[in-house]
Amino acid sequence: MKTLQMEYPESLETVLNLDEAGFAAEGRMASAVKLFELGRLSSGQAAALAGVERVRFLLDCARYGAPVTSWDDEEMRAEFAGLEDAQ
């Protein structure tokens, strides 16, 4: 496993109300979510980068405003076809 180091102002930990370890975890998760959102990493790869299980990663994506699916209009219609008929 490789290590990435990043310089940042110490005040960021205070601003975010995090200790050093919490800030590092937040940075890993934010990076992983963005790379996943851009389609550069799969959810499994992003979860590994964030250091969490895949299900936890997918659930946490909502905290960052990142969708876990990207369906086009046709896929949405196909997925929910018949839903109106069931009511």
PDB file with one MODEL, atoms N, CA, C and O in Angstrom:
MODEL        1
ATOM      1  N   MET A   1       0.856  -1.173   0.000  1.00  0.00           N
ATOM      2  CA  MET A   1       0.000   0.000   0.000  1.00  0.00           C
ATOM      3  C   MET A   1       0.899   1.232   0.000  1.00  0.00           C
ATOM      4  O   MET A   1       1.892   1.269   0.727  1.00  0.00           O
ATOM      5  N   LYS A   2       0.572   2.229  -0.794  1.00  0.00           N
ATOM      6  CA  LYS A   2       1.338   3.462  -0.859  1.00  0.00           C
ATOM      7  C   LYS A   2       0.726   4.505   0.070  1.00  0.00           C
ATOM      8  O   LYS A   2      -0.416   4.368   0.510  1.00  0.00           O
ATOM      9  N   THR A   3       1.499   5.549   0.361  1.00  0.00           N
ATOM     10  CA  THR A   3       1.050   6.624   1.231  1.00  0.00           C
ATOM     11  C   THR A   3       1.076   7.930   0.468  1.00  0.00           C
ATOM     12  O   THR A   3       2.013   8.196  -0.284  1.00  0.00           O
ATOM     13  N   LEU A   4       0.064   8.740   0.655  1.00  0.00           N
ATOM     14  CA  LEU A   4      -0.019  10.072   0.075  1.00  0.00           C
ATOM     15  C   LEU A   4       0.027  11.077   1.215  1.00  0.00           C
ATOM     16  O   LEU A   4      -0.762  10.994   2.157  1.00  0.00           O
ATOM     17  N   GLN A   5       0.944  12.017   1.130  1.00  0.00           N
ATOM     18  CA  GLN A   5       1.019  13.053   2.158  1.00  0.00           C
ATOM     19  C   GLN A   5       0.511  14.353   1.572  1.00  0.00           C
ATOM     20  O   GLN A   5       0.709  14.635   0.390  1.00  0.00           O
ATOM     21  N   MET A   6      -0.147  15.144   2.406  1.00  0.00           N
ATOM     22  CA  MET A   6      -0.720  16.401   1.951  1.00  0.00           C
ATOM     23  C   MET A   6      -0.538  17.442   3.044  1.00  0.00           C
ATOM     24  O   MET A   6      -0.812  17.180   4.215  1.00  0.00           O
ATOM     25  N   GLU A   7      -0.082  18.602   2.662  1.00  0.00           N
ATOM     26  CA  GLU A   7       0.038  19.691   3.621  1.00  0.00           C
ATOM     27  C   GLU A   7      -1.288  20.426   3.692  1.00  0.00           C
ATOM     28  O   GLU A   7      -1.975  20.592   2.684  1.00  0.00           O
ATOM     29  N   TYR A   8      -1.641  20.866   4.894  1.00  0.00           N
ATOM     30  CA  TYR A   8      -2.866  21.641   5.088  1.00  0.00           C
ATOM     31  C   TYR A   8      -2.707  22.481   6.340  1.00  0.00           C
ATOM     32  O   TYR A   8      -1.937  22.132   7.236  1.00  0.00           O
ATOM     33  N   PRO A   9      -3.434  23.587   6.405  1.00  0.00           N
ATOM     34  CA  PRO A   9      -3.372  24.412   7.604  1.00  0.00           C
ATOM     35  C   PRO A   9      -3.954  23.662   8.805  1.00  0.00           C
ATOM     36  O   PRO A   9      -5.004  23.030   8.698  1.00  0.00           O
ATOM     37  N   GLU A  10      -3.275  23.735   9.927  1.00  0.00           N
ATOM     38  CA  GLU A  10      -3.760  23.052  11.138  1.00  0.00           C
ATOM     39  C   GLU A  10      -5.147  23.527  11.540  1.00  0.00           C
ATOM     40  O   GLU A  10      -5.899  22.794  12.183  1.00  0.00           O
ATOM     41  N   SER A  11      -5.484  24.746  11.165  1.00  0.00           N
ATOM     42  CA  SER A  11      -6.787  25.303  11.548  1.00  0.00           C
ATOM     43  C   SER A  11      -7.952  24.521  10.931  1.00  0.00           C
ATOM     44  O   SER A  11      -9.068  24.588  11.445  1.00  0.00           O
ATOM     45  N   LEU A  12      -7.717  23.784   9.843  1.00  0.00           N
ATOM     46  CA  LEU A  12      -8.806  23.027   9.230  1.00  0.00           C
ATOM     47  C   LEU A  12      -9.378  21.989  10.178  1.00  0.00           C
ATOM     48  O   LEU A  12     -10.587  21.756  10.183  1.00  0.00           O
ATOM     49  N   GLU A  13      -8.535  21.369  10.973  1.00  0.00           N
ATOM     50  CA  GLU A  13      -9.026  20.381  11.937  1.00  0.00           C
ATOM     51  C   GLU A  13     -10.003  21.041  12.904  1.00  0.00           C
ATOM     52  O   GLU A  13     -11.046  20.476  13.235  1.00  0.00           O
ATOM     53  N   THR A  14      -9.653  22.233  13.348  1.00  0.00           N
ATOM     54  CA  THR A  14     -10.519  22.960  14.281  1.00  0.00           C
ATOM     55  C   THR A  14     -11.813  23.376  13.603  1.00  0.00           C
ATOM     56  O   THR A  14     -12.898  23.215  14.162  1.00  0.00           O
ATOM     57  N   VAL A  15     -11.693  23.910  12.398  1.00  0.00           N
ATOM     58  CA  VAL A  15     -12.875  24.357  11.648  1.00  0.00           C
ATOM     59  C   VAL A  15     -13.861  23.210  11.465  1.00  0.00           C
ATOM     60  O   VAL A  15     -15.071  23.401  11.578  1.00  0.00           O
ATOM     61  N   LEU A  16     -13.345  22.027  11.184  1.00  0.00           N
ATOM     62  CA  LEU A  16     -14.195  20.862  10.957  1.00  0.00           C
ATOM     63  C   LEU A  16     -14.492  20.078  12.233  1.00  0.00           C
ATOM     64  O   LEU A  16     -15.199  19.071  12.199  1.00  0.00           O
ATOM     65  N   ASN A  17     -13.950  20.542  13.353  1.00  0.00           N
ATOM     66  CA  ASN A  17     -14.152  19.889  14.646  1.00  0.00           C
ATOM     67  C   ASN A  17     -13.699  18.423  14.600  1.00  0.00           C
ATOM     68  O   ASN A  17     -14.409  17.520  15.041  1.00  0.00           O
ATOM     69  N   LEU A  18     -12.487  18.216  14.048  1.00  0.00           N
ATOM     70  CA  LEU A  18     -11.927  16.877  13.929  1.00  0.00           C
ATOM     71  C   LEU A  18     -10.520  16.850  14.495  1.00  0.00           C
ATOM     72  O   LEU A  18      -9.813  17.858  14.480  1.00  0.00           O
ATOM     73  N   ASP A  19     -10.119  15.692  14.993  1.00  0.00           N
ATOM     74  CA  ASP A  19      -8.713  15.529  15.368  1.00  0.00           C
ATOM     75  C   ASP A  19      -7.943  15.108  14.121  1.00  0.00           C
ATOM     76  O   ASP A  19      -8.527  14.974  13.045  1.00  0.00           O
ATOM     77  N   GLU A  20      -6.647  14.900  14.259  1.00  0.00           N
ATOM     78  CA  GLU A  20      -5.813  14.577  13.100  1.00  0.00           C
ATOM     79  C   GLU A  20      -6.282  13.312  12.383  1.00  0.00           C
ATOM     80  O   GLU A  20      -6.346  13.280  11.154  1.00  0.00           O
ATOM     81  N   ALA A  21      -6.607  12.280  13.143  1.00  0.00           N
ATOM     82  CA  ALA A  21      -7.063  11.022  12.540  1.00  0.00           C
ATOM     83  C   ALA A  21      -8.408  11.201  11.847  1.00  0.00           C
ATOM     84  O   ALA A  21      -8.626  10.661  10.762  1.00  0.00           O
ATOM     85  N   GLY A  22      -9.305  11.951  12.463  1.00  0.00           N
ATOM     86  CA  GLY A  22     -10.618  12.204  11.866  1.00  0.00           C
ATOM     87  C   GLY A  22     -10.511  12.999  10.581  1.00  0.00           C
ATOM     88  O   GLY A  22     -11.223  12.735   9.612  1.00  0.00           O
ATOM     89  N   PHE A  23      -9.610  13.982  10.579  1.00  0.00           N
ATOM     90  CA  PHE A  23      -9.404  14.777   9.373  1.00  0.00           C
ATOM     91  C   PHE A  23      -8.828  13.922   8.248  1.00  0.00           C
ATOM     92  O   PHE A  23      -9.225  14.067   7.092  1.00  0.00           O
ATOM     93  N   ALA A  24      -7.901  13.037   8.579  1.00  0.00           N
ATOM     94  CA  ALA A  24      -7.323  12.138   7.578  1.00  0.00           C
ATOM     95  C   ALA A  24      -8.405  11.221   7.001  1.00  0.00           C
ATOM     96  O   ALA A  24      -8.448  10.999   5.791  1.00  0.00           O
ATOM     97  N   ALA A  25      -9.274  10.691   7.859  1.00  0.00           N
ATOM     98  CA  ALA A  25     -10.357   9.818   7.392  1.00  0.00           C
ATOM     99  C   ALA A  25     -11.323  10.590   6.503  1.00  0.00           C
ATOM    100  O   ALA A  25     -11.781  10.071   5.484  1.00  0.00           O
ATOM    101  N   GLU A  26     -11.633  11.817   6.878  1.00  0.00           N
ATOM    102  CA  GLU A  26     -12.525  12.669   6.081  1.00  0.00           C
ATOM    103  C   GLU A  26     -11.915  12.938   4.699  1.00  0.00           C
ATOM    104  O   GLU A  26     -12.616  12.906   3.688  1.00  0.00           O
ATOM    105  N   GLY A  27     -10.617  13.199   4.667  1.00  0.00           N
ATOM    106  CA  GLY A  27      -9.928  13.440   3.397  1.00  0.00           C
ATOM    107  C   GLY A  27      -9.928  12.217   2.502  1.00  0.00           C
ATOM    108  O   GLY A  27     -10.134  12.326   1.294  1.00  0.00           O
ATOM    109  N   ARG A  28      -9.694  11.038   3.098  1.00  0.00           N
ATOM    110  CA  ARG A  28      -9.728   9.798   2.320  1.00  0.00           C
ATOM    111  C   ARG A  28     -11.113   9.564   1.747  1.00  0.00           C
ATOM    112  O   ARG A  28     -11.256   9.218   0.574  1.00  0.00           O
ATOM    113  N   MET A  29     -12.145   9.754   2.583  1.00  0.00           N
ATOM    114  CA  MET A  29     -13.513   9.513   2.131  1.00  0.00           C
ATOM    115  C   MET A  29     -13.910  10.517   1.045  1.00  0.00           C
ATOM    116  O   MET A  29     -14.502  10.130   0.038  1.00  0.00           O
ATOM    117  N   ALA A  30     -13.596  11.778   1.234  1.00  0.00           N
ATOM    118  CA  ALA A  30     -13.958  12.796   0.247  1.00  0.00           C
ATOM    119  C   ALA A  30     -13.282  12.511  -1.093  1.00  0.00           C
ATOM    120  O   ALA A  30     -13.908  12.635  -2.146  1.00  0.00           O
ATOM    121  N   SER A  31     -12.019  12.134  -1.054  1.00  0.00           N
ATOM    122  CA  SER A  31     -11.305  11.803  -2.288  1.00  0.00           C
ATOM    123  C   SER A  31     -11.925  10.588  -2.966  1.00  0.00           C
ATOM    124  O   SER A  31     -12.124  10.579  -4.181  1.00  0.00           O
ATOM    125  N   ALA A  32     -12.226   9.576  -2.182  1.00  0.00           N
ATOM    126  CA  ALA A  32     -12.811   8.351  -2.726  1.00  0.00           C
ATOM    127  C   ALA A  32     -14.181   8.619  -3.339  1.00  0.00           C
ATOM    128  O   ALA A  32     -14.483   8.120  -4.423  1.00  0.00           O
ATOM    129  N   VAL A  33     -15.007   9.398  -2.656  1.00  0.00           N
ATOM    130  CA  VAL A  33     -16.345   9.709  -3.165  1.00  0.00           C
ATOM    131  C   VAL A  33     -16.244  10.460  -4.492  1.00  0.00           C
ATOM    132  O   VAL A  33     -16.960  10.143  -5.441  1.00  0.00           O
ATOM    133  N   LYS A  34     -15.372  11.438  -4.559  1.00  0.00           N
ATOM    134  CA  LYS A  34     -15.256  12.227  -5.786  1.00  0.00           C
ATOM    135  C   LYS A  34     -14.756  11.373  -6.951  1.00  0.00           C
ATOM    136  O   LYS A  34     -15.283  11.479  -8.058  1.00  0.00           O
ATOM    137  N   LEU A  35     -13.763  10.542  -6.724  1.00  0.00           N
ATOM    138  CA  LEU A  35     -13.259   9.671  -7.786  1.00  0.00           C
ATOM    139  C   LEU A  35     -14.322   8.673  -8.237  1.00  0.00           C
ATOM    140  O   LEU A  35     -14.409   8.345  -9.420  1.00  0.00           O
ATOM    141  N   PHE A  36     -15.128   8.190  -7.293  1.00  0.00           N
ATOM    142  CA  PHE A  36     -16.247   7.303  -7.623  1.00  0.00           C
ATOM    143  C   PHE A  36     -17.300   8.058  -8.429  1.00  0.00           C
ATOM    144  O   PHE A  36     -17.796   7.556  -9.437  1.00  0.00           O
ATOM    145  N   GLU A  37     -17.633   9.254  -7.986  1.00  0.00           N
ATOM    146  CA  GLU A  37     -18.641  10.071  -8.654  1.00  0.00           C
ATOM    147  C   GLU A  37     -18.231  10.386 -10.102  1.00  0.00           C
ATOM    148  O   GLU A  37     -19.078  10.427 -10.994  1.00  0.00           O
ATOM    149  N   LEU A  38     -16.949  10.604 -10.324  1.00  0.00           N
ATOM    150  CA  LEU A  38     -16.432  10.886 -11.665  1.00  0.00           C
ATOM    151  C   LEU A  38     -16.318   9.644 -12.535  1.00  0.00           C
ATOM    152  O   LEU A  38     -16.019   9.740 -13.725  1.00  0.00           O
ATOM    153  N   GLY A  39     -16.558   8.472 -11.939  1.00  0.00           N
ATOM    154  CA  GLY A  39     -16.470   7.227 -12.684  1.00  0.00           C
ATOM    155  C   GLY A  39     -15.048   6.727 -12.843  1.00  0.00           C
ATOM    156  O   GLY A  39     -14.784   5.845 -13.661  1.00  0.00           O
ATOM    157  N   ARG A  40     -14.140   7.278 -12.074  1.00  0.00           N
ATOM    158  CA  ARG A  40     -12.739   6.874 -12.176  1.00  0.00           C
ATOM    159  C   ARG A  40     -12.448   5.631 -11.340  1.00  0.00           C
ATOM    160  O   ARG A  40     -11.516   4.887 -11.643  1.00  0.00           O
ATOM    161  N   LEU A  41     -13.238   5.400 -10.292  1.00  0.00           N
ATOM    162  CA  LEU A  41     -13.093   4.220  -9.437  1.00  0.00           C
ATOM    163  C   LEU A  41     -14.432   3.519  -9.310  1.00  0.00           C
ATOM    164  O   LEU A  41     -15.482   4.162  -9.331  1.00  0.00           O
ATOM    165  N   SER A  42     -14.394   2.199  -9.178  1.00  0.00           N
ATOM    166  CA  SER A  42     -15.612   1.450  -8.851  1.00  0.00           C
ATOM    167  C   SER A  42     -15.935   1.688  -7.378  1.00  0.00           C
ATOM    168  O   SER A  42     -15.114   2.231  -6.639  1.00  0.00           O
ATOM    169  N   SER A  43     -17.113   1.288  -6.960  1.00  0.00           N
ATOM    170  CA  SER A  43     -17.472   1.468  -5.549  1.00  0.00           C
ATOM    171  C   SER A  43     -16.560   0.651  -4.643  1.00  0.00           C
ATOM    172  O   SER A  43     -16.237   1.089  -3.539  1.00  0.00           O
ATOM    173  N   GLY A  44     -16.144  -0.524  -5.090  1.00  0.00           N
ATOM    174  CA  GLY A  44     -15.224  -1.348  -4.298  1.00  0.00           C
ATOM    175  C   GLY A  44     -13.853  -0.713  -4.177  1.00  0.00           C
ATOM    176  O   GLY A  44     -13.255  -0.711  -3.102  1.00  0.00           O
ATOM    177  N   GLN A  45     -13.350  -0.166  -5.294  1.00  0.00           N
ATOM    178  CA  GLN A  45     -12.051   0.510  -5.260  1.00  0.00           C
ATOM    179  C   GLN A  45     -12.103   1.748  -4.384  1.00  0.00           C
ATOM    180  O   GLN A  45     -11.178   2.011  -3.615  1.00  0.00           O
ATOM    181  N   ALA A  46     -13.188   2.510  -4.498  1.00  0.00           N
ATOM    182  CA  ALA A  46     -13.338   3.720  -3.693  1.00  0.00           C
ATOM    183  C   ALA A  46     -13.446   3.379  -2.211  1.00  0.00           C
ATOM    184  O   ALA A  46     -12.884   4.079  -1.369  1.00  0.00           O
ATOM    185  N   ALA A  47     -14.159   2.318  -1.895  1.00  0.00           N
ATOM    186  CA  ALA A  47     -14.279   1.892  -0.502  1.00  0.00           C
ATOM    187  C   ALA A  47     -12.910   1.519   0.055  1.00  0.00           C
ATOM    188  O   ALA A  47     -12.586   1.859   1.193  1.00  0.00           O
ATOM    189  N   ALA A  48     -12.112   0.823  -0.744  1.00  0.00           N
ATOM    190  CA  ALA A  48     -10.765   0.455  -0.299  1.00  0.00           C
ATOM    191  C   ALA A  48      -9.923   1.701  -0.059  1.00  0.00           C
ATOM    192  O   ALA A  48      -9.187   1.769   0.925  1.00  0.00           O
ATOM    193  N   LEU A  49     -10.022   2.686  -0.945  1.00  0.00           N
ATOM    194  CA  LEU A  49      -9.295   3.940  -0.761  1.00  0.00           C
ATOM    195  C   LEU A  49      -9.730   4.649   0.517  1.00  0.00           C
ATOM    196  O   LEU A  49      -8.904   5.204   1.242  1.00  0.00           O
ATOM    197  N   ALA A  50     -11.032   4.626   0.787  1.00  0.00           N
ATOM    198  CA  ALA A  50     -11.567   5.278   1.982  1.00  0.00           C
ATOM    199  C   ALA A  50     -11.281   4.477   3.254  1.00  0.00           C
ATOM    200  O   ALA A  50     -11.353   5.014   4.360  1.00  0.00           O
ATOM    201  N   GLY A  51     -10.962   3.208   3.094  1.00  0.00           N
ATOM    202  CA  GLY A  51     -10.683   2.369   4.257  1.00  0.00           C
ATOM    203  C   GLY A  51     -11.927   1.886   4.973  1.00  0.00           C
ATOM    204  O   GLY A  51     -11.912   1.661   6.184  1.00  0.00           O
ATOM    205  N   VAL A  52     -13.024   1.725   4.205  1.00  0.00           N
ATOM    206  CA  VAL A  52     -14.285   1.246   4.782  1.00  0.00           C
ATOM    207  C   VAL A  52     -14.838   0.118   3.913  1.00  0.00           C
ATOM    208  O   VAL A  52     -14.377  -0.091   2.791  1.00  0.00           O
ATOM    209  N   GLU A  53     -15.814  -0.596   4.430  1.00  0.00           N
ATOM    210  CA  GLU A  53     -16.469  -1.643   3.652  1.00  0.00           C
ATOM    211  C   GLU A  53     -17.313  -1.007   2.561  1.00  0.00           C
ATOM    212  O   GLU A  53     -17.750   0.136   2.697  1.00  0.00           O
ATOM    213  N   ARG A  54     -17.542  -1.740   1.484  1.00  0.00           N
ATOM    214  CA  ARG A  54     -18.259  -1.209   0.318  1.00  0.00           C
ATOM    215  C   ARG A  54     -19.653  -0.697   0.673  1.00  0.00           C
ATOM    216  O   ARG A  54     -20.039   0.385   0.229  1.00  0.00           O
ATOM    217  N   VAL A  55     -20.404  -1.442   1.453  1.00  0.00           N
ATOM    218  CA  VAL A  55     -21.755  -1.019   1.823  1.00  0.00           C
ATOM    219  C   VAL A  55     -21.704   0.285   2.615  1.00  0.00           C
ATOM    220  O   VAL A  55     -22.509   1.187   2.378  1.00  0.00           O
ATOM    221  N   ARG A  56     -20.763   0.390   3.555  1.00  0.00           N
ATOM    222  CA  ARG A  56     -20.596   1.623   4.326  1.00  0.00           C
ATOM    223  C   ARG A  56     -20.267   2.797   3.405  1.00  0.00           C
ATOM    224  O   ARG A  56     -20.795   3.897   3.571  1.00  0.00           O
ATOM    225  N   PHE A  57     -19.382   2.548   2.425  1.00  0.00           N
ATOM    226  CA  PHE A  57     -19.028   3.594   1.473  1.00  0.00           C
ATOM    227  C   PHE A  57     -20.264   4.070   0.711  1.00  0.00           C
ATOM    228  O   PHE A  57     -20.514   5.271   0.616  1.00  0.00           O
ATOM    229  N   LEU A  58     -21.029   3.134   0.173  1.00  0.00           N
ATOM    230  CA  LEU A  58     -22.209   3.499  -0.604  1.00  0.00           C
ATOM    231  C   LEU A  58     -23.219   4.270   0.234  1.00  0.00           C
ATOM    232  O   LEU A  58     -23.832   5.221  -0.253  1.00  0.00           O
ATOM    233  N   LEU A  59     -23.395   3.874   1.474  1.00  0.00           N
ATOM    234  CA  LEU A  59     -24.313   4.601   2.358  1.00  0.00           C
ATOM    235  C   LEU A  59     -23.791   6.001   2.668  1.00  0.00           C
ATOM    236  O   LEU A  59     -24.571   6.950   2.759  1.00  0.00           O
ATOM    237  N   ASP A  60     -22.484   6.131   2.829  1.00  0.00           N
ATOM    238  CA  ASP A  60     -21.892   7.432   3.155  1.00  0.00           C
ATOM    239  C   ASP A  60     -21.858   8.394   1.977  1.00  0.00           C
ATOM    240  O   ASP A  60     -21.688   9.596   2.179  1.00  0.00           O
ATOM    241  N   CYS A  61     -22.014   7.905   0.763  1.00  0.00           N
ATOM    242  CA  CYS A  61     -22.016   8.792  -0.405  1.00  0.00           C
ATOM    243  C   CYS A  61     -23.078   9.885  -0.277  1.00  0.00           C
ATOM    244  O   CYS A  61     -22.873  11.006  -0.744  1.00  0.00           O
ATOM    245  N   ALA A  62     -24.194   9.569   0.343  1.00  0.00           N
ATOM    246  CA  ALA A  62     -25.266  10.558   0.509  1.00  0.00           C
ATOM    247  C   ALA A  62     -24.797  11.759   1.331  1.00  0.00           C
ATOM    248  O   ALA A  62     -25.231  12.884   1.079  1.00  0.00           O
ATOM    249  N   ARG A  63     -23.921  11.536   2.305  1.00  0.00           N
ATOM    250  CA  ARG A  63     -23.391  12.639   3.120  1.00  0.00           C
ATOM    251  C   ARG A  63     -22.636  13.656   2.271  1.00  0.00           C
ATOM    252  O   ARG A  63     -22.526  14.827   2.634  1.00  0.00           O
ATOM    253  N   TYR A  64     -22.120  13.195   1.143  1.00  0.00           N
ATOM    254  CA  TYR A  64     -21.335  14.047   0.252  1.00  0.00           C
ATOM    255  C   TYR A  64     -22.143  14.503  -0.964  1.00  0.00           C
ATOM    256  O   TYR A  64     -21.613  15.171  -1.852  1.00  0.00           O
ATOM    257  N   GLY A  65     -23.421  14.142  -0.999  1.00  0.00           N
ATOM    258  CA  GLY A  65     -24.275  14.536  -2.112  1.00  0.00           C
ATOM    259  C   GLY A  65     -23.958  13.810  -3.405  1.00  0.00           C
ATOM    260  O   GLY A  65     -24.270  14.300  -4.490  1.00  0.00           O
ATOM    261  N   ALA A  66     -23.341  12.651  -3.294  1.00  0.00           N
ATOM    262  CA  ALA A  66     -22.944  11.886  -4.473  1.00  0.00           C
ATOM    263  C   ALA A  66     -23.925  10.738  -4.710  1.00  0.00           C
ATOM    264  O   ALA A  66     -24.168   9.936  -3.808  1.00  0.00           O
ATOM    265  N   PRO A  67     -24.486  10.655  -5.906  1.00  0.00           N
ATOM    266  CA  PRO A  67     -25.394   9.543  -6.208  1.00  0.00           C
ATOM    267  C   PRO A  67     -24.615   8.235  -6.328  1.00  0.00           C
ATOM    268  O   PRO A  67     -23.455   8.229  -6.739  1.00  0.00           O
ATOM    269  N   VAL A  68     -25.251   7.152  -5.972  1.00  0.00           N
ATOM    270  CA  VAL A  68     -24.588   5.848  -6.086  1.00  0.00           C
ATOM    271  C   VAL A  68     -24.975   5.150  -7.389  1.00  0.00           C
ATOM    272  O   VAL A  68     -24.413   4.109  -7.731  1.00  0.00           O
ATOM    273  N   THR A  69     -25.928   5.720  -8.106  1.00  0.00           N
ATOM    274  CA  THR A  69     -26.297   5.211  -9.424  1.00  0.00           C
ATOM    275  C   THR A  69     -26.360   6.378 -10.396  1.00  0.00           C
ATOM    276  O   THR A  69     -26.548   7.525  -9.991  1.00  0.00           O
ATOM    277  N   SER A  70     -26.205   6.087 -11.653  1.00  0.00           N
ATOM    278  CA  SER A  70     -26.349   7.124 -12.677  1.00  0.00           C
ATOM    279  C   SER A  70     -27.130   6.532 -13.841  1.00  0.00           C
ATOM    280  O   SER A  70     -26.558   6.028 -14.807  1.00  0.00           O
ATOM    281  N   TRP A  71     -28.430   6.605 -13.724  1.00  0.00           N
ATOM    282  CA  TRP A  71     -29.312   6.056 -14.734  1.00  0.00           C
ATOM    283  C   TRP A  71     -29.733   7.151 -15.696  1.00  0.00           C
ATOM    284  O   TRP A  71     -29.963   8.292 -15.293  1.00  0.00           O
ATOM    285  N   ASP A  72     -29.834   6.794 -16.984  1.00  0.00           N
ATOM    286  CA  ASP A  72     -30.392   7.750 -17.939  1.00  0.00           C
ATOM    287  C   ASP A  72     -31.911   7.589 -17.929  1.00  0.00           C
ATOM    288  O   ASP A  72     -32.441   6.722 -17.234  1.00  0.00           O
ATOM    289  N   ASP A  73     -32.607   8.418 -18.695  1.00  0.00           N
ATOM    290  CA  ASP A  73     -34.078   8.400 -18.687  1.00  0.00           C
ATOM    291  C   ASP A  73     -34.645   7.039 -19.066  1.00  0.00           C
ATOM    292  O   ASP A  73     -35.618   6.582 -18.467  1.00  0.00           O
ATOM    293  N   GLU A  74     -34.042   6.392 -20.056  1.00  0.00           N
ATOM    294  CA  GLU A  74     -34.535   5.088 -20.501  1.00  0.00           C
ATOM    295  C   GLU A  74     -34.390   4.035 -19.398  1.00  0.00           C
ATOM    296  O   GLU A  74     -35.297   3.231 -19.179  1.00  0.00           O
ATOM    297  N   GLU A  75     -33.256   4.045 -18.713  1.00  0.00           N
ATOM    298  CA  GLU A  75     -33.043   3.095 -17.610  1.00  0.00           C
ATOM    299  C   GLU A  75     -34.033   3.353 -16.477  1.00  0.00           C
ATOM    300  O   GLU A  75     -34.533   2.410 -15.864  1.00  0.00           O
ATOM    301  N   MET A  76     -34.314   4.610 -16.199  1.00  0.00           N
ATOM    302  CA  MET A  76     -35.288   4.944 -15.148  1.00  0.00           C
ATOM    303  C   MET A  76     -36.681   4.434 -15.523  1.00  0.00           C
ATOM    304  O   MET A  76     -37.365   3.827 -14.699  1.00  0.00           O
ATOM    305  N   ARG A  77     -37.093   4.679 -16.754  1.00  0.00           N
ATOM    306  CA  ARG A  77     -38.417   4.203 -17.195  1.00  0.00           C
ATOM    307  C   ARG A  77     -38.501   2.680 -17.096  1.00  0.00           C
ATOM    308  O   ARG A  77     -39.507   2.142 -16.634  1.00  0.00           O
ATOM    309  N   ALA A  78     -37.453   1.992 -17.526  1.00  0.00           N
ATOM    310  CA  ALA A  78     -37.450   0.533 -17.486  1.00  0.00           C
ATOM    311  C   ALA A  78     -37.511   0.026 -16.044  1.00  0.00           C
ATOM    312  O   ALA A  78     -38.222  -0.934 -15.747  1.00  0.00           O
ATOM    313  N   GLU A  79     -36.769   0.670 -15.161  1.00  0.00           N
ATOM    314  CA  GLU A  79     -36.727   0.243 -13.759  1.00  0.00           C
ATOM    315  C   GLU A  79     -38.081   0.401 -13.076  1.00  0.00           C
ATOM    316  O   GLU A  79     -38.485  -0.438 -12.270  1.00  0.00           O
ATOM    317  N   PHE A  80     -38.780   1.493 -13.410  1.00  0.00           N
ATOM    318  CA  PHE A  80     -40.026   1.795 -12.704  1.00  0.00           C
ATOM    319  C   PHE A  80     -41.268   1.551 -13.555  1.00  0.00           C
ATOM    320  O   PHE A  80     -42.368   1.959 -13.183  1.00  0.00           O
ATOM    321  N   ALA A  81     -41.097   0.894 -14.682  1.00  0.00           N
ATOM    322  CA  ALA A  81     -42.253   0.538 -15.516  1.00  0.00           C
ATOM    323  C   ALA A  81     -43.164  -0.368 -14.706  1.00  0.00           C
ATOM    324  O   ALA A  81     -42.707  -1.266 -13.999  1.00  0.00           O
ATOM    325  N   GLY A  82     -44.428  -0.121 -14.819  1.00  0.00           N
ATOM    326  CA  GLY A  82     -45.390  -0.949 -14.097  1.00  0.00           C
ATOM    327  C   GLY A  82     -45.681  -0.446 -12.699  1.00  0.00           C
ATOM    328  O   GLY A  82     -46.639  -0.897 -12.072  1.00  0.00           O
ATOM    329  N   LEU A  83     -44.886   0.468 -12.202  1.00  0.00           N
ATOM    330  CA  LEU A  83     -45.115   1.002 -10.862  1.00  0.00           C
ATOM    331  C   LEU A  83     -46.432   1.760 -10.816  1.00  0.00           C
ATOM    332  O   LEU A  83     -47.183   1.655  -9.847  1.00  0.00           O
ATOM    333  N   GLU A  84     -46.711   2.528 -11.875  1.00  0.00           N
ATOM    334  CA  GLU A  84     -47.970   3.281 -11.930  1.00  0.00           C
ATOM    335  C   GLU A  84     -49.154   2.330 -12.029  1.00  0.00           C
ATOM    336  O   GLU A  84     -50.226   2.598 -11.486  1.00  0.00           O
ATOM    337  N   ASP A  85     -48.948   1.204 -12.734  1.00  0.00           N
ATOM    338  CA  ASP A  85     -50.031   0.233 -12.882  1.00  0.00           C
ATOM    339  C   ASP A  85     -50.356  -0.452 -11.570  1.00  0.00           C
ATOM    340  O   ASP A  85     -51.491  -0.882 -11.363  1.00  0.00           O
ATOM    341  N   ALA A  86     -49.390  -0.560 -10.687  1.00  0.00           N
ATOM    342  CA  ALA A  86     -49.577  -1.264  -9.417  1.00  0.00           C
ATOM    343  C   ALA A  86     -50.405  -0.457  -8.431  1.00  0.00           C
ATOM    344  O   ALA A  86     -50.917  -1.002  -7.453  1.00  0.00           O
ATOM    345  N   GLN A  87     -50.537   0.831  -8.683  1.00  0.00           N
ATOM    346  CA  GLN A  87     -51.291   1.668  -7.724  1.00  0.00           C
ATOM    347  C   GLN A  87     -52.721   1.651  -8.002  1.00  0.00           C
ATOM    348  O   GLN A  87     -53.495   2.297  -7.296  1.00  0.00           O
TER     349      GLN A  87
ENDMDL
END
